[in-house]
Amino acid sequence: VQLQASGGGLVQAGGSLRLSCAASGIIIRNSIPGWYRQAPGKERELVARISPSGSSTYADSVKGRFAISRDIAKSTVYLQMNSLKPEDTAVYYCNLDNYAHTYWGQGTQVTVSS
């Protein structure tokens, strides 16, 4: 199983980025994909996750600004990030929980300048 994250970069405050996480070797339909982030000196935290039924959960700090989605046919999970703030700066990790195991992708750096 591999999770390949992409889409990070440098953006000004108020800007947008879309992260992608392509999964291979696993079917995401019955799994719980999610995005986590870790800022320097801080613990890794949940940003968003989406259940097999399609319902999504967000950290309070990103509600109304971020949106998680998935394309089951492409085995890809997305994180649309709008109205970015400097405090969103972190390494973002995609994650996939299929109840038997939790898989992590490599991180992608998101830097938001003020």
Secondary structure, 3 states (H helix, E strand, C coil): CEEEEECCEEEECCCCEEEEEEEECCCCCCCEEEEEEECCCCCCEEEEEECCCCCEEECHHHCCCEEEEEECCCCEEEEEECCCCHHHCEEEEEEEECCCCEEECCCEEEEEEC
